[in-house]
Amino acid sequence: MNLEALIAEFRLRRDDTVSPYDWSDEEIVSYINEAITEACERARLIEDRTTPTVCRLALSIGKANYTLHPSVLKVKRVAFNGQTLPETSVEAMDDADPEWESKEGAEPKLFILENDTGLRVYPTPTAAGVLTMTVYRDQLTSLSVDKPDESPEIHERYHPRLMHWAYRCAMLKRDSVTYNPDGAAAEEAVFARHFGTRQDANVVRKQRDRRPPIIKSSWPS
């Protein structure tokens, strides 16, 4: 479904087909964009290994820390020259070698995910190169009322289910006609049945801290 069809579906379901409307097209589009992001974060709907700006990191000599593309939700796989790199953690590296941060090498052997936005390679590169990644991500470009023929980046089978979040947002608009918190909660519950529940930030942090231990290998000393 393209954006024009999604807006029409929204207005039909919310009985908002006659001007003056209770919700503007801009409001509806913002709800749909929010729905896409929610669905991607909960269900990891977009797996990408080909978009250069998202899935490739150019390594620089002497630089260990890199910023991931803002659309990246989770890194699934990291490789260098076709070889998959194991993931580890700062804690595991500290336990194995207190001086690991000072180590350098021509090729990365391990990677660490830092917070939700950064990736660190070990050892610090002494030569340029490129990391390739497989990631789960959000949509790259938000839908806009100026482009009614565009469609959500996620598969079309999910488009009707997205609308439950749009309805939820619509019923949280605070005015005498639109505000319906009970209805919004019901729509959010339907959305969650389709896409899962959102993990709380504390749970995500704890999962990030429980990284796999380092794997014994021959690293530069």
Buried (B, 14 or more C-beta within 10 A) or exposed (E): BBBBEBBBBBBEEBEBEEEEEBBEBEBBBBBBBBBBBBBBBBBBBBEBBEBEEBBBBEBEEEEBEBEBBEBBBBBEEBBBEEEEBEBBBBBBBEEEBEEBBEBBBEBBBBBBBBEBEEBBBBBBBEEEBEBBBBBBBBBBEBBEBEEBEBBBBBEEEBBEBBBBBBBBBBBBBEEEEBEBEEBBEBBBEBBBEBBBEEEEEEEEEEEEEEBEBBEEEEBEE
